[in-house]
Amino acid sequence: MQLLNAINPLALIPPAVFFVAAIVLPWGNQADASREILSDIDCVVQPGKVASLGSAVAGVLASVNVHRSDYVQAGTVLAELESDVEQASLALANRLASLNTATRLRQLNADFGSRTLERNQTLFQKASISKQTLDQVKTEALIAELQVLQERENSEVAQIEAIRAKAALSRRFIRAPFDGAITEAFKTVGEYVADEPIVQIASLDPLHIEVIVPISELGTIESGMRGDITMNVPGFEDTTFEATVRRIDPVADAASATYGVLLELPNPDLTIPSGVRCKLDFVSH
């Protein structure tokens, strides 16, 4: 009995059992393919960008074409200032740019001067006219050619003036810089505006989620990492949305020992609400 007690019990286990244990035990402790890094972080779903739109020039509002909650496409005219003077200036500039009578008149005069010079050169060779007369004809022909060039330059200037008048008129229109929803209309028809905002627009695709993360997690969250978003909003309680880390603040806040992380949440069908609270779980693959 004393001899049996001195024997190590593990020595009685067949070698094959050791081989199986070496495979099975580590497999049971292996981590899942993806795991949560941080969970239940408070967050807010926000528009991708928000812009308060004003006018490049001062004036009186002639129309405001949108209301709150309207969804508009980029380039849509949201509001317009009174522009009667600018429209008249554009019409005048376009008319002047289209005129070519003066150029044609100068060209006819230059052609005539060229023919006259050829005839007088022949007469000069026959000694029928003086050198003084020939010089005068040459000068008149050259002046006629320069007048043609001058009219062509005037025509180019008129075309540029038409472009300038069109640009001046365009500044009287306030257009949407991107697709989005109107969140506020600050002004109405008849009000004078200078540097105040007229309407506010918010982009809803993609949406942004900004969160504050403890500095102790620095390095565990990387750009491109997935974030699962849940919202306690009617109709969305059981839905999880996948956001992606797009920006990580390179400078932390020393006072709170935190840093900011921005995630992007696609919203192509515009069904995800904005301006609501959410919970965020960072997931590592």
GULUMLUM-866053 format. One line per 5 residues: number of its first residue (from 1); for each residue x negated, y negated, z of C-alpha. Coordinates in steps of 0.25 Angstrom, whole numbers, padded with zeros to 4 digits. Layout:
N
NUM = X:Y:Z ~ ...
***
This chain:
285
1 = 0000:0000:0000 ~ -0011:-0009:0003 ~ -0017:-0006:-0011 ~ -0004:-0009:-0018 ~ -0002:-0023:-0010
6 = -0016:-0027:-0015 ~ -0013:-0025:-0029 ~ -0008:-0038:-0036 ~ 0007:-0036:-0040 ~ 0005:-0043:-0054
11 = -0005:-0033:-0057 ~ 0006:-0023:-0058 ~ 0013:-0031:-0069 ~ 0010:-0025:-0083 ~ 0002:-0035:-0093
16 = 0014:-0035:-0102 ~ 0022:-0043:-0092 ~ 0011:-0053:-0090 ~ 0012:-0055:-0105 ~ 0027:-0057:-0105
21 = 0026:-0067:-0094 ~ 0016:-0075:-0101 ~ 0025:-0078:-0112 ~ 0039:-0079:-0105 ~ 0035:-0088:-0094
26 = 0029:-0100:-0101 ~ 0041:-0099:-0111 ~ 0051:-0101:-0101 ~ 0044:-0114:-0096 ~ 0043:-0120:-0110
31 = 0050:-0134:-0111 ~ 0061:-0136:-0121 ~ 0059:-0142:-0135 ~ 0064:-0155:-0130 ~ 0065:-0161:-0116
36 = 0070:-0174:-0109 ~ 0059:-0183:-0105 ~ 0068:-0194:-0098 ~ 0083:-0192:-0096 ~ 0095:-0201:-0092
41 = 0088:-0214:-0095 ~ 0098:-0226:-0096 ~ 0099:-0233:-0109 ~ 0107:-0241:-0118 ~ 0111:-0239:-0133
46 = 0108:-0252:-0140 ~ 0109:-0257:-0154 ~ 0096:-0256:-0163 ~ 0095:-0271:-0164 ~ 0104:-0283:-0161
51 = 0103:-0296:-0168 ~ 0110:-0309:-0166 ~ 0111:-0316:-0179 ~ 0111:-0331:-0182 ~ 0110:-0340:-0193
56 = 0097:-0345:-0200 ~ 0103:-0359:-0202 ~ 0113:-0367:-0194 ~ 0127:-0369:-0198 ~ 0142:-0366:-0196
61 = 0147:-0352:-0197 ~ 0156:-0350:-0209 ~ 0160:-0336:-0206 ~ 0157:-0324:-0196 ~ 0160:-0311:-0204
66 = 0158:-0301:-0192 ~ 0164:-0298:-0179 ~ 0159:-0291:-0167 ~ 0157:-0276:-0169 ~ 0157:-0277:-0184
71 = 0146:-0268:-0191 ~ 0139:-0275:-0202 ~ 0128:-0271:-0212 ~ 0115:-0278:-0214 ~ 0117:-0290:-0223
76 = 0131:-0292:-0219 ~ 0135:-0307:-0218 ~ 0139:-0309:-0204 ~ 0141:-0324:-0204 ~ 0140:-0336:-0213
81 = 0137:-0351:-0211 ~ 0143:-0362:-0219 ~ 0135:-0362:-0232 ~ 0142:-0371:-0242 ~ 0130:-0379:-0244
86 = 0121:-0368:-0246 ~ 0130:-0361:-0256 ~ 0131:-0374:-0264 ~ 0116:-0375:-0264 ~ 0114:-0361:-0268
91 = 0124:-0363:-0280 ~ 0116:-0375:-0284 ~ 0103:-0368:-0283 ~ 0107:-0357:-0291 ~ 0113:-0366:-0302
96 = 0100:-0374:-0303 ~ 0092:-0361:-0304 ~ 0100:-0356:-0315 ~ 0098:-0369:-0324 ~ 0088:-0368:-0335
101 = 0093:-0379:-0344 ~ 0081:-0388:-0340 ~ 0071:-0377:-0343 ~ 0077:-0374:-0357 ~ 0077:-0389:-0360
106 = 0062:-0390:-0356 ~ 0059:-0378:-0364 ~ 0065:-0384:-0377 ~ 0057:-0396:-0375 ~ 0044:-0388:-0373
111 = 0047:-0380:-0385 ~ 0049:-0393:-0393 ~ 0036:-0399:-0388 ~ 0029:-0386:-0392 ~ 0034:-0387:-0406
116 = 0031:-0402:-0407 ~ 0016:-0400:-0402 ~ 0014:-0389:-0413 ~ 0019:-0399:-0424 ~ 0011:-0410:-0419
121 = -0002:-0401:-0418 ~ 0000:-0398:-0433 ~ 0002:-0413:-0436 ~ -0010:-0416:-0428 ~ -0019:-0406:-0436
126 = -0014:-0414:-0448 ~ -0018:-0427:-0442 ~ -0003:-0431:-0443 ~ -0002:-0435:-0428 ~ -0012:-0441:-0418
131 = -0019:-0434:-0407 ~ -0011:-0443:-0397 ~ 0002:-0438:-0403 ~ -0002:-0423:-0402 ~ -0006:-0425:-0387
136 = 0007:-0431:-0384 ~ 0015:-0420:-0390 ~ 0006:-0409:-0383 ~ 0009:-0417:-0370 ~ 0024:-0417:-0372
141 = 0024:-0402:-0375 ~ 0016:-0399:-0363 ~ 0025:-0407:-0354 ~ 0037:-0400:-0360 ~ 0031:-0386:-0356
146 = 0029:-0391:-0342 ~ 0043:-0396:-0341 ~ 0048:-0382:-0345 ~ 0039:-0376:-0334 ~ 0044:-0387:-0324
151 = 0059:-0382:-0327 ~ 0055:-0368:-0325 ~ 0049:-0371:-0312 ~ 0061:-0379:-0308 ~ 0070:-0367:-0311
156 = 0061:-0358:-0302 ~ 0063:-0368:-0291 ~ 0078:-0368:-0293 ~ 0078:-0353:-0292 ~ 0071:-0354:-0279
161 = 0080:-0365:-0274 ~ 0092:-0355:-0277 ~ 0085:-0344:-0268 ~ 0083:-0354:-0257 ~ 0098:-0358:-0258
166 = 0102:-0344:-0257 ~ 0093:-0342:-0245 ~ 0099:-0354:-0238 ~ 0113:-0349:-0241 ~ 0109:-0335:-0236
171 = 0105:-0341:-0222 ~ 0119:-0345:-0220 ~ 0123:-0330:-0219 ~ 0121:-0322:-0207 ~ 0119:-0307:-0211
176 = 0117:-0294:-0203 ~ 0102:-0291:-0202 ~ 0106:-0276:-0200 ~ 0117:-0266:-0199 ~ 0124:-0268:-0186
181 = 0136:-0272:-0178 ~ 0140:-0286:-0174 ~ 0139:-0287:-0159 ~ 0143:-0302:-0157 ~ 0148:-0314:-0165
186 = 0143:-0326:-0158 ~ 0148:-0337:-0168 ~ 0161:-0339:-0177 ~ 0165:-0347:-0189 ~ 0163:-0362:-0188
191 = 0152:-0362:-0177 ~ 0139:-0368:-0180 ~ 0127:-0359:-0178 ~ 0112:-0363:-0177 ~ 0103:-0353:-0170
196 = 0114:-0345:-0162 ~ 0117:-0331:-0166 ~ 0130:-0328:-0174 ~ 0132:-0313:-0173 ~ 0125:-0302:-0166
201 = 0122:-0288:-0173 ~ 0117:-0275:-0168 ~ 0111:-0263:-0175 ~ 0118:-0250:-0171 ~ 0109:-0240:-0179
206 = 0100:-0236:-0173 ~ 0103:-0239:-0158 ~ 0092:-0242:-0148 ~ 0090:-0236:-0134 ~ 0080:-0243:-0125
211 = 0076:-0237:-0112 ~ 0067:-0239:-0101 ~ 0057:-0228:-0097 ~ 0048:-0226:-0085 ~ 0034:-0229:-0088
216 = 0031:-0215:-0082 ~ 0037:-0209:-0095 ~ 0027:-0217:-0104 ~ 0022:-0207:-0114 ~ 0033:-0197:-0113
221 = 0042:-0205:-0122 ~ 0038:-0206:-0137 ~ 0043:-0213:-0149 ~ 0052:-0203:-0157 ~ 0056:-0196:-0144
226 = 0071:-0192:-0143 ~ 0081:-0198:-0133 ~ 0094:-0193:-0131 ~ 0105:-0203:-0128 ~ 0118:-0201:-0121
231 = 0129:-0212:-0118 ~ 0140:-0212:-0109 ~ 0150:-0218:-0119 ~ 0163:-0212:-0123 ~ 0162:-0203:-0134
236 = 0147:-0201:-0132 ~ 0146:-0194:-0119 ~ 0142:-0181:-0125 ~ 0133:-0186:-0136 ~ 0118:-0187:-0136
241 = 0111:-0196:-0146 ~ 0096:-0195:-0150 ~ 0088:-0207:-0150 ~ 0073:-0209:-0153 ~ 0062:-0216:-0146
246 = 0058:-0228:-0155 ~ 0050:-0237:-0146 ~ 0042:-0236:-0133 ~ 0038:-0249:-0126 ~ 0023:-0250:-0127
251 = 0023:-0258:-0114 ~ 0029:-0254:-0101 ~ 0036:-0263:-0091 ~ 0027:-0263:-0079 ~ 0037:-0268:-0069
256 = 0047:-0257:-0071 ~ 0037:-0246:-0076 ~ 0045:-0243:-0088 ~ 0045:-0245:-0103 ~ 0055:-0245:-0114
261 = 0059:-0235:-0125 ~ 0068:-0238:-0137 ~ 0075:-0227:-0144 ~ 0083:-0227:-0157 ~ 0096:-0220:-0158
266 = 0102:-0218:-0172 ~ 0116:-0223:-0174 ~ 0119:-0222:-0189 ~ 0134:-0220:-0188 ~ 0135:-0231:-0177
271 = 0143:-0222:-0168 ~ 0133:-0223:-0156 ~ 0137:-0235:-0147 ~ 0128:-0246:-0143 ~ 0126:-0254:-0131
276 = 0130:-0242:-0122 ~ 0122:-0235:-0110 ~ 0115:-0222:-0113 ~ 0106:-0211:-0107 ~ 0093:-0207:-0113
281 = 0085:-0194:-0112 ~ 0072:-0194:-0119 ~ 0069:-0180:-0125 ~ 0055:-0175:-0129 ~ 0054:-0164:-0140
***
